[in-house]
Structure formats: C-alpha cells, structure tokens
Amino acid sequence: MKKTILTVAIIISIFCFNSCSLLDGGCLYIGDGWQDTPELALVQAANGTAETEQMLTVKHLLETRYIDDIAIMTFVSKGDTLVTATFVTNDEGKYHYHGCTEEGLLSDPTEFVLNGDSEQFVLFPYQQYNSKVFGWCYSSASFTVNGKTPSKEAHSFACQGKEWTLDFWYLNDVPPNTEISIAYINN
C-alpha cells in the first residue's frame, strides 16, 4: 500500500514538474487553449460552465490592447458586466487566456474601475506590466500616478441599462517593479 501511494505521488510530482514552471508567477499553459487571436482564446475559455459563458462571452468589445507579449481585452459581457481579460503569448505567437476581472456593478465599482473618490476601495486599481502602468476610470476621475498625469482614451458603451463613458488610462516608461501611488485631484 505504501509503495503504491509513493508511486502515485512520484507520478503526480513528475507530471506537475513537467507541466508547470514558474514563468511570470504562473504555470505553463497546456491543452487546446492556444489560439491564433485573443478573441478565439476567449471563446475557448468561455466553453466551460454557464457562469464562465456569461462572463467571458463578448456582447460589446471596447478594445483589445497589445502590450509587449500580452493582450488585454475589455468588453461588456453577455452577463451585462464589464470584464477585462488578459492573454499570454507563446513562441509561435498564439494566445492563451490567462484570467480576468469582472466589474459587477458599474455604479459602485469595487474591482478595477476608479471612480474618482479617494475613499473608494478597489481591488485592482491598476495593472503593471514591464514599463507600463494602466487601468480604467470614470471619465470624470482626476488623478496622478506617481505624480504624473496619465494619458486617457475614452470609450462609450451601454451596460447595466445605462450609457457609460469610461477612460482607459496609462502611463509609459515606468521602471519595472516601481511602487505605484495614485493620488486623486479635487476638482
């Protein structure tokens, strides 16, 4: 019995070692998730549960942004929420879904949309990748990132029974691993 358990543990360890590697803090991506475009990789990822289908099926695409070797799609989902999904690439230029963040209630954002209120708690106020820092905010939000005013690009769309205008904000040439500080400006 102990020999069988030990054998199974060794086989599992070998499998995990061969299929996972610490690469940017995650595992290597295996399986049929690799696709020619982020859009196709998202469709592949949505084919899971009813919940993932609601969250990962695009009703209205706001943008697909390519930053170095990743892609980020932001869209209104079939479930009428705002979603930002990230994709990694491989050596062949194919994309694999990495993960997403969903803003369930745009009138009271708590996940990734900055609303301009210095008292707001937001789980992921920004993303940082290589020398870029970026995120989403209400168009009315005024703030600096490490003392600099970020560039903004407005996107208008319908979601949750209302018309919204949100900005994708970004700051380039930020040294990697820099601590990020967001300071609101009172209007």
Salt bridges, closest charged atoms under 4 A:
ASP36 OD1 - LYS94 NZ 2.65
GLU53 OE2 - LYS78 NZ 2.74
GLU63 OE1 - ARG65 NH2 2.90
GLU63 OE1 - HIS155 NE2 3.14
ASP80 OD1 - LYS59 NZ 3.01
GLU153 OE1 - ARG65 NH2 2.61
